Structure formats: C-alpha cells, structure tokens
Amino acid sequence: MRLFILDQTWFSGAISQPHSDTLNEFYSTIETATEEIIKNEHPTKGQAFPTGRTLVKKEIARIAFHPLYRVSSNGLTSSDISRIIAFLSTPDYEVSLVALEFLHRIFLSHEDGPVAEEHVDAIVKELLKLMLDSKIKGECLAMLYKCLSLVPQLLRFPWRLDGQRLVQFNEGWRHIAHFFNTINQQPDVMCSLLHFSSVLVNEIHEEALNEDIGEMIEDWVSFIETCAQCEENEIIRLTLSQVIGSGNVTFVLAEPLHAFENLTFRLWKIIINLLIDDSVEVKISMASGLPNVLQSVAQGKCVPMHASNSQ
C-alpha cells in the first residue's frame, strides 16, 4: 500500500475536481485493504475501523507531504497547493494536524522559501475560514494560530475569503475576542493565541478607527491578565513574557488611550508582576525582554492616540 501511495496517481485531477471528492475516491480505493487489517487485528471491526482508517489517512498525508519538503527552486506548484488545502480541509483531526505542521515549517522559511505569494494568500484564506467557522480545536487550533502568526502582512482587514465573503474588522476581532473567554486555559492553545493576537494587534492598530482600537486593546489586555494569573501554568506566563518582550505592543505602554487610560497602567503592572514571578525562567525571560520594550518606548514606536481623537 505504501508503494501505491508513493505513486501518487490518486492526485491526478486534483485541480479539476473538488478536493474532498478527490480524497474520498482515493480513500475508498484503500478501504478494502484497511478493513482487512482491522478485521485481522480486532474482533470488533465495526468499532475499531474509524480509528484505523484515520491512522491510514494520517500516514497518507505524511507520505504525500514528504517530497514537498524538498521542492526545487521553482517552488510549490498549484497542484501541490491544492493537495495541501485538501488535507487541511479534511474533517479528520489527525490529518489536518499533519497539514498544519507542514504549513508551519513552510511559513517559517517563507521569505526564502518555495511558496509564491499568491499561493500563500490562498492558504491563509483557508486558514482564516477554518478559524472563523470554528471547524478545528485543540492542538490543531494551536498550530493554526502559529501559522497565522508567521504571515502578519496578510492579516490586515478586510479579509477577502471565498466568493462574496468579506470579513471586516469588527466581525473578525469579535470572533478572536470570543476565543479569549472560551479556550478554558488549554496551555498550547493559549500560548499560540497569545502570539497570534499580539501580532494581529500590532499589524492592524494603525488602520482601525480610534474607538475600535480602544475596544481591541481592552479585550487583549484582559486576556493577557488572565494569562498572567495562570499560577499553575508556568509555560503560559513564560510565553506572555516573550510576547511582551517582543515589542509588538509597546505602543500601548507609551501613550495612554483616550477613555482607556488604565490600560497602560494595567500592562505595566503585568510586566512588573512577571519580573517578580515565582518562576526563575519567567523572571529571566521578562528581564531579558525589558530592554527591548524600553528602547521601543523611548524611540516613540507608538501611536499618538489623543491626536487622532482631537481632530
């Protein structure tokens, strides 16, 4: 079966047919073999088969992506991108995770990597749709946030998705703010959301309306206060210190927002608490990032909020 998969003939027609149909045709081709494996290993084939088939799909995805890690200087083709999106959109959690892990590695090397801008744009649209439609959760959601954090230039509103779907700032941010209150302190998701939200805030704060900025920063500061209070989760506080130390949100520290003056104080308070955290790693991380924060503030890397409101 592995040799059959490596032949990759099942990908022929991936461009002309819907992604899900293409995958389902191939899955049905190997279904008989999979059933035989399950029958031989488990007396209750009906109960074990879904898990067994999912594991086969996961292996198929890994094999399919393997040659793409070594693409030539010509880069990924349209067929490759269709293949990625097909696996990304599958309802099987384990298969989607393989696709997301592949995308994360590709995005990490994007500037010098094998993905054309139009292909990155198509993939990011698919990621945003998955996020907005709440189709993935847990480890997959954490990896999705990691992927989006690496392409900040494509996160500016409006988000133009398939067809006539146009997501403006209010809708997009409302969805993200909802996640701030519903992720139930899953450490991996919270850490990834910390990075993603800080990148997004930094990328879009100059183009949002002044009143929208205040609401956005209010939501974000409340979220990081929640993260700072995760006493039993050192990794979350460590990630928070890294996010603040990155300098992405130093504009909040330098210039208090009109009608939201306490946000600046609250963010400084978080920094101070991280500097005296019970964890040595957290303290060292925040202390290491503090010079970067102070330098950014001193250089005036902030938005003059009052000026825009007085016009």
N, C-alpha and C positions, 0 to 999 in steps of 0.2 A: 504494500500500500504506500509506503514511503517513496518508492521509486515512481509510482504512479503520480503522486502529489508533486514530486520534483519535476515531472514532465510539464506541469503547468498548462496542459491543454485545456483544462477546465476554465481557464481565464479567457479563452477566446470568446469574443463577442461581449466582453465586459463593458465596452463603451456603448454598444448599440442596445443592450438590454438593461432593464432596471437592475441595480446592484443586488437587491435581495433575491430576485429571480435567479440570477447567475449563481449565487452562492447556494441557494436551495437545490438547484439542479445538480450541483456537484455533491452536496450532502446526501441527496437521495441515491447517488451512484455508489457511495461507500456505505450506505445504511445497512445493506445486507451483511457485509463483512463485519461491521460493528456489532450487529445483533448476534452474530455467531460468537464473537469474542465475549460478549456479555453472557450469553447462554452457557458457554463453557466455564465461566468463572463464577457465575452466580445462579443459584436455582431459581430465584425470583427475578426473572428477566424484566418483567414489567416495571418493577420498582427501581432497578439499577440502570436501566437503559438511558434515561435522560442524562444522568451524570456521566455515563460512559461516552455518550455521543458528544457531550460538551467538551470532554477531555480530548476527544479526537479533533474537534473543531479547533481547540486551542493549539494542538500540535500542528494542525494545518496552517494556522496563522503564523506560527513561529517559523515554519519551513518557508512559507511564502515571503515573509519579510527578510529572511536571512540573506538572499542575494542583493537586496536593496541597500544593505549596509555598505556594499562595495560597488556602488554605481560609479560609472565613468564620469569624467569631467563634463560630459554632455548633460548630466543630471537626470532626475527622475522624469519619466515620460507621463503623458496624460493617462495611459493605461495603468501605470504604477499608482497614480493618484486615485484613480477610480477603484483600484484594488484596496488601497488604504481606507478610503471612505466606506467601502463595502464592509470591511471588517469592523470599522469604527461604529457603524450603524447597526450592527447585529444586536439582537436582544440578549445574547449570552454574555454575562458579566465577564467571565474569564477571557473571552475572545476580544472584547472591547479593551480590556486592560492591556493585552499584548499590543494592540494597535496604538494605544495611548503611550505606552512605554517607548515604542518605536518613534512616534512623533516627537516625544520629548528629546530623544537623542538627536533627531534631525534638526529640531529647532535650536538646540544648544550650539550647533555648528552652522546655523543658517547663513550668517554673513559670508562665510567662505564655503558654504555647503552646496549640496546638489539640488536645491529646490528653487524653482523660478518664482518670482513674486506673485504671478497670477495663480500658481498652484498653492502657495502659502495662503493666499486670500481665500481660495476655495475651501481649504482645510479649516481655516479659522472660522469661516461661516458655519461649517458643520459643527465645530466645537461649541460655538455660541448657541446654535439651535439645540444641541443636546443639553446645554446648561439651562437655557430658558424653559425648555419643555420638561425639565426635571426627570429626564429619562435615565440618568445614571446617579449612583450614590456610592458612599463608602470610598474604598480605595480608588475606584475609577474616577470619582469626583475629585479626589485629591490630586490625581495625576492630570486631570483636565485643567485644574487651576494652575498647576505647574507649567503646562504647555502654554496657556494663555499669558502667563506672566513673562514669557520669553518673546512675545510679539506685541509690545505696548503700542507701537505705531499703528496697529490695526484695531485698537480698542476704542478709538475716538468715535463719538456718536455723530450721526445716526448709524446704527448697524444695519446694513443692507443685506437681508437674507434672501431666501428663495422667493421668486415671484414678486408680489407686491408687498411683502412683509418688510416694514421699515420700523426699526426699534429706536425710539428717541430716548434721550437721557432719563426722563422720569420713569419710564417703563423699565429700562434696563437696570437703573440703580435700585428701584423698588424691589426688583427680584433679588438682587445681591444683598440688600439690607434684610430681606426676609430670611436669607440663609444665616445671617449673623445670629438670629434668635432661635434657629431650629436645628442646628447641627449637633446639639447635645454633647458638646465637648469631646467629639471624636478627635483625638490628637492629630492624626495625619491630615484630616480634612481642615481642621482649624489652622494648622501651620501653613498649609498651602493657600488657604483663603486669606491669611494674613499677608502673605507675599503678593498674591494677586490683587487684593483690594488696595494695597499701598501703591502698587504700580499703576493701577487704574486711576486712583485719586490724583496721583502726580501727573498722569498723562492728560487728564481732562479738566483739571480745576481751572485752567485759564480760559476755557471756552464755554463753561457753564455760566448761567446767569447768577448774579450775586446771591440772590436768595436761595438758589439751588445749591450753591457751594456751601452755605451755612448748614443746610439740612444734611448734605452729604458728609461734611466733616463731623457733625453732631453724631450721625449714625456710626461713623468709623471710629471716633474716639470712644464711644460707648462700647463698641465691640472690643477694642484693644484693652479697655478697662476690665472687661470680662476675662480676657486672656491673661491679664496681669494678675488676676485674683485666683488663677488656677494653681493653688498651692501644692496640689498633689501631682501636677504635671509639669515637671521641670522643662521638658522639651518645648512646651508651648511658650513658657516665659523666655527661654533661650532664643526661640525663633523671633519673638517680639523684640528682644534686644537687638537682634540682627536687622530686623525690618526698620526699626527707628534709626539704628546706626548707619543704614544705607544712605540716609539723607533724602529719601523720596518725599518726605512730608515735612521738611524743615520750614516750609513757608507758613505752616500753622504756628510755629514757635515764635516767629519774628514779628508778626503783625496780627494782633487780635482781630477777630472777625466782628463786624458790626452786629450788635444784638446777640452775639455769641462769644462775648469776651472771655467767659470762663473756660472755653475750650483750650486756649493756650495754657492757662494755669493747670488744667487737668492733664494735659500732655506732659508738661514739665514735671508734674507730680509723679506720673508713671515712670519717667526717666529716673527720678531720684529714688523711687522705690526699687527699681531694677538695680541701681548702683549699690543698694544695701540689702539685696536679696540674700536669702539663706544659702542659695546655691553659689558656690565659688565660680562655676562656669558662667552662670548668668551675670554675675558681677563683672567678671573679666570681659565678657562679650560687650556689655554696655559701656564699660570704661574704655574699651578699645574703639568703640564707635562714636564716643562722645566728641573727640576732637574733630571728626568729620562733620558732626552736627553743628558744633560751634563755629567752625570755619564757614560752613554754608550760610549760617545765620549772619555772621559778620560780613560776608560778601554780598548780603542783600538778596539771596536767592529765594525771594518770597514775592507774594502778590500784594500790592497795595490795596487791600480790600476797601478801606474807607474812601479812597479816591473814586472808585467806580460807583460807590453808593451816593456820593455827593453831587454827581453830575445830573 
